[in-house]
Amino acid sequence: MVFGTFPVLKTDEFILRELTDDDIFALSSIWASPLITEKLTTGPLSHDQSVQMLYVLRSLWDNDAGIRWGIEMAGRLIGTCGFNNINRSAKRAELGYELDVAFWGHGYMRRALMPVLDYGFNIMRLQRAETFISQDDERSAILLTRLGFVMEGVLRDHSPTPKGFIDEKCFSLIKSDWQAKN
């Protein structure tokens, strides 16, 4: 079951839109950055791997497995965010995101994720959003806490990486907490 036309979300700062083939150079640059990928399970991606990742993210919508928006600011793609691993019967999904390093430290991701979380809870009718971050990803921990997520615990050897398995912190946000905060 696909939701219909890919939803475009607009704020005063951003257009959250469907990713296109034209985004590959910006995405390839983001996904090649060790500062970004050291916190992900993939490691830095080559251009060809970035092309493959773009198609995976775009296929989420077509396969009703998730939704990934491109974050466009002033005509430039600066990152992506959205949901994957949707479990419709449990009404939960996993939140994922990344932002070009040049845009870190300005609150952009927090402000981009707010309409995404609204969409997840109000349109997708999620009960729970969850995400898993590496134990040393303090930037994400701060971001998630500011959005109202709660750390539930540490999952040992949770995800494989090019360097071996890593422990990850699990954060969650439930609908009633989001609604009470917003």
Protein Blocks (a to p, Z undefined) as FASTA:
>chain_A
ZZbjadddddfkbccddddfklmmmmmmmmmpmklmmmpmnopadfklmmmmmmmmmmmm
mnonaccddddeehiafbdcddehiafknopacddddddfklgonlmmmmmmmmmmmmmm
mmnopabdcddddfklmklmmmmmmnopacfbdcehkbccfkbccddddddddfklmmmm
ZZ
